[in-house]
Amino acid sequence: MDDDSAGIADSTGNSRDKQRVLLVTGMLGAGKTTALRVLEDLGWEIVDNFPIRLLDGLIESAPETGAETRTPLAIGFDSRTRGFNPERIIAQVKALEGREDIELNTLFLDCSSAELERRYNETRRRHALASDAPVSTGVRAEREIMAPLRRWAEMLIDTSGYTSNDLQRAVRERFASMANEEMTVTVSSFGFSRGMPPVADLVFDMRFLDNPHWDPDLRPQTGQDAAVGNYIRKDPAFEEAFTRIRDLLLLLLPRYQAQGKAYVHIAFGCTGGRHRSVFTAEQISAALRQAGFSPTLLHRNLGSRAADLLEGGPRREK
């Protein structure tokens, strides 16, 4: 079975009341640790270097949290695992597959021998099966030992030409549909005069827009008030800037999600953090919801006192 084989939805079925179990194994150096780390980010419970002979007991100990909330379980093991015996593992897995309460699959991570040797030589690590022999000896011995599991596995990813990011992306593409968590998007407003937000992935400076602060009637209001919004919209630069920012975010957010980014914070700033940044953050948040995202909207300085000093003194500034 190659890397273009059926996706996880076909290989695991659709029954949500079963305990999902994924055995993750493969050649040493092929990326098992990376794959498990991605699965953990996707919401799986991870157990690595687990003696497979104890698999039955581990599955039995899984908490009964309800059909819709059972946490999928990924178990990593390889040729170094205590009591490793491919034929015995396959027999054990066959027995477990007969149970109606378990949905069990195997992912095998493979890699060409030449690439594995290059990786070992590059990191100067000793192959577990090579002892004092060349790396190539250990790789050949391991490939022979792992052959039955490679043939048995429903899913196989060959990482020969993969970077670490490539492997992370491949694992996410296969298993993201089984994850319970979505990327968390936060849209916020702030005032530059009160300091930059300590953590923000994307910051947009809205101080190029006309400032409602200099209208005495609008000064006590905020970007959540219709009169302030109308004032900002009348600025000839607003519509084009807003459209470009919105389109940029709609381009970037799916790509962040594909890269496995769990949190994205988009911050809009103006001088005091009460008018232009608030209005733009509100509008962007609504646009993102319309596009299918679920942003959290925060206004850091909305309750701050409107002060001429913060807005640059009595001189009219835009």
N, C-alpha and C positions, 0 to 999 in steps of 0.2 A: 504494500500500500504506500503511495507516495504522498507528497505534501499537498497535492491537488485533490485528495480524496474527499469524501462526503464531509460536510460540516458537522459541527457538534450537535445541531438540532436533529439531524437525521440519525446520528450514531447514539444519541442518548435518549431519544424519544421525547414525548411531551408530558408525561405524567409528573405532576408537581408534588405528589404525595410521597414520592420515593426519596430516600437519602442518596444524593448524588455523591459518588466516590470516583476520584480520578487518580490512577496510579501513574506517577511521573518517573520515568527511568530513562536510561540511555547510556551512551558512551561518556566516560569521564572527560570533561572539558568541552562537551557539546552544548552546555548551557542549562543544565537542570536547575541550578540555583537561581539563574535569571528568570526562568519560566515560573518557578515557585514564587518568586518575589512579585511578579506581575499578577499571578493568581491571588496572592494575598491582598494586593491593592484592589483587586476586583471584588473583594469580599469573601474569598474562600478561607476556610480554616486550613492551616498548613501544618503538616507534620513531616519533617525531613529525617533521612537516615533511620527510617523506622524498620525494625525487624518484621518482615512480612508474615512470619509465622504467627504473630500476635494480631494480625489484621482483624480476625473475627471479633476478638475482644474489644478492639478499638471502635469498630463499627457499633457494637452493642452498647458501648458507653456513650454514644452520641446522644445529646440531650433531645428529648421529645418536646420540641418547641412549636409544633403545629405544622400542618401540611404546607402552608404558604410561606413559612419562615425558616424552614430547615436550612442551615448553613451548609453549602457544599463543602466537601472534604477532599483535599488534595494531599496525597501521600507520596513523598519522594524516597527513592531508594536506588542503589546502584551496586556494582560489583564489590564494593567495599563493605556493604551492609552486612552486619553479623548474620550468619546462617543463610547467606545468599545461595539459592539453588533455583535456577530458572524453571526447570521441569516441575519442581514442587510448587513454585509460585503459580504457574499456569494451572496446575491441578486445583489449587486452592481457589483461584479466581473463578474457574469453571463452576465450582461448587457454590460460590457466592452468587454467581449470575443466575442461578436457579431460584433465588429468593425474590419474592414479589415486592419487597419493601426496599430494595436496593437497585440503584442504577449505576453500574460500574463500567468504567472504560479505562483504557491504558494509552498513555501518550509516550512515544519513544522518540528521544532526541538523538539523532545520528549526525555524523560528520565524517568527511573523508579522512583517511589515515594521514595523508600528507598535511592537511590543515591541522589535525590534532597534534602532529609532531611539531609543526611550526608554533602552535600556541604554547606547547610545553617548553620548547626551546626558548621562546620569547620571555616566558615568565620564570624560566629556570627552575620549574617545579619538577619533582621526581614522580614518574608514573607509579601508581600503587602496585601494579603487577610487574614492574620492570626490575625491581630490586637494584642491582648494580649493572644491569644490562642496559643497552640503548633504549630510548623511548619507543622506538619502532617495535621492539620485542614485546613490550607491555601492551601496546595498542593491538598488535596481532593476537595476543593471548586473550585480551578482553573482548575483541570482536568475536572470537570463536565462542567464548562463554555467553555473550549476550545474544547470539544469533537466534535462539529459540524465542526470546522475548520480542526481538525485532519482528520476526515473522508473525507473532501472535498479536501485537499491538494493533488496535483499530486505527490509531492516528500516528502519523510519523511526520516529524519536521526535520529536514536536513539543513543543518546550519553551516554547511561548508562555506558558502559565500555570504554569510550573514555577519553584520556587525551586531553589537549588543542591542542597539536600537531597532535593528531589523527583526531580531528575535522577539523583542518586547511587542512590537507591532503585530507580528504573526500570532502570538499568543492572545493578544487582545482581540484580534479579528475573529479568532475561533471561539473565544469564551466570554466575550463582553456581553453577549445576549443572555448569559446566565447570571450576570452580576446584578445585585440589587441596588447598587449605588450609582447615581449619576454625578456628573461634574457639578460642583457647587459654584454658581456664578453670583458675585456680589457687585452691585453698582452703587457707588457712593458719591457724595458731594462733600467738598471741604473748602476752607478758605486758606489761601497761601499765606496770608498775614498771620494765621494761627498755626502755621507749620504744615509741612508735607505729611501725608499719611505714611506711617512707618512701613506698611507692607501694601504694595499695589503693583500689579503686573503691567497695567496700562494706565497712564496718566494723561489726561487731556486738559490743556490750559484754555479756559473759555474767556480770558480777560481781553480778547480781541473784540468782543461784542460790546455794544452800547450798554452802559451801566445804569440800571434802574435806580440805583442809590441816589443819583443826582436829581431825580424827580421827587420833590417833597411829598407828593401824595403816595408814591410807590415805596419810599424808603422804609416805612414801618412794615410793609408787606413782605412776602417771600415769593420764591419761585413756584410755590404751590398755589398762588393766587392767580386768577384769570387775568387780571389787569397787568401783572408783571409778565406773564407769559405772552400776552399780546404785544407788549412793549418790545420784548426780546425778539419775537417773530418778525417785527417790522424792520429789524436790522437787515440790510441787504445781504450780509454775509451768513446769516444764520441757516437758511434752508440748505444752501449748498454744503456748508460745513457739516450740518447735522446728517445729511444724506451720505456724505463720504465717510463719516465716522461710523454710522450705522452699517453701511456696506462693508467696511473694513472689519467690524466686529463679527458680522455674519460670515465672513470669510475665515477669520482666525479661530473663532470658538470651536467649530467642528474639528479643526486641525489640532487644537489643544486637546480636545477630547480624544482624538485618535492616538495622540502621543501619550495618553494616560494621565494627563494633568488633572488632579482631583479638585483643585480650587483655582478660580480665576477672579481677581479683583480688578474692576474697572473703575477708576476714580476720575471725577470731573472737578476741576478747581476754578475758583474765581477769587477776587480779593478777600471778601469777607465770608464767603461760603453760604450766602443767604438767598441770592437772586439767580444769577446766570448759571452757576453750577448746579443749583437745585433744580431749576427748570429743565436743563439739558439732561440731567440724570433721570428725572421723571420720564421724559420723552423717550430716552434710550431704553429704559427699563420696559416701557410699554411696547416698544418695537421688538425687543427681544422676546417678550411673552407672546407676541403675535407670531413670531418665527418659531415658537415651540420650546423656548427655554423657560426656566423658572427662576429668574434672578431675585435675590434678596436686595431690597433697596434701603440704603442707610444715608442719613443726612447728618454729618458730624457736627456742623456748626449752625444748624438751622435755628437753634434756640439762643444763639449768641446775640449780644446787644449790637445793634447797628451803630457804628461809631465812625465819625468823619476821619479820625486818626487812622483807623484800619483801612479806610477807603482812599487814603492819600491826601487827607486835608481838604480844605475848602476849594482847591482848584478842581475844575471839572475835568475828569479823566475818563477815557473810554477803556 
